[in-house]
Amino acid sequence: MRYVRVYVMQPPQSGAEWAVRVDAEKPVRFAQERDALSYALRQARAHHAGGASVELRIEDDHGHWRSMAL
């Protein structure tokens, strides 16, 4: 079984972009949090529907990672 990790990274500073990375792929950047989360969920669900085991992780305000359910 394939295992896929999807990461949603907060902007490093005010005015910077959100980033979503699927495994080792190049991050996709978004100006708005909602757009980043929407993209991350779509990617996670698509990989899950394709038979992969998916872990969706979101960075919090303190730099810690928390899991998000699909």
N, C-alpha and C positions, 0 to 999 in steps of 0.2 A: 504494500500500500504506500502511496506517495504521502509525504507530509509537507504541508505548505504553511509558512508563517507570513502573516500580513501585519505590518507595523504602521501605526499612525503616529507621526512625530510632530510635536508642537513646534511652532516657530521659535528659533533660538533667541529672537529679540522682537520687540514691538515693530510691527510693519513688515516683518518677514513672512514667508509663506509656510503653510502646512505642507508636510510631505507624507506620501504613502509609498511604502516599499513592499513589494511582494517577493519574498525570498531574496535572492541576490540581484534581482533586476534593478535597473536605475530608478530612483525615486521619481514619482509623479507629483508635481507641486500644485497647490491650490491656495487661492487668496482667502477663502472662507472655510471655517471649521466644518460646517455642514456639508460642503462639497467634498471635502477630504473623507469624512465619515461615510457619506453616501457611496463614494467610489470604493472605499475599503470594503464595505459590506457587499457591494456588487461583485467585487473580485473574490472575496471569501466564499460567497454563495455559489459562484460559478465553478470554482475549484472543488468545492464540496459536492456539487451536483455531478462533477466529473469523476467522483470516486476518491478524491483526496481527503485525508484527515487535515483539517484546517485549524490553525490557532490564530485568532485575531487579538492583537495587543495594542493598547493605546497608552501613550505617554501622558502622565499627569503633570500638574503644575510643579511638582518637586523632582521631576526626572525619573520617577518610578514607573514601571510598566504594570498595567492591570489588564486582565483578560476580559474580553467582551463576548457574550454569547451571540451565536448566529441566530 
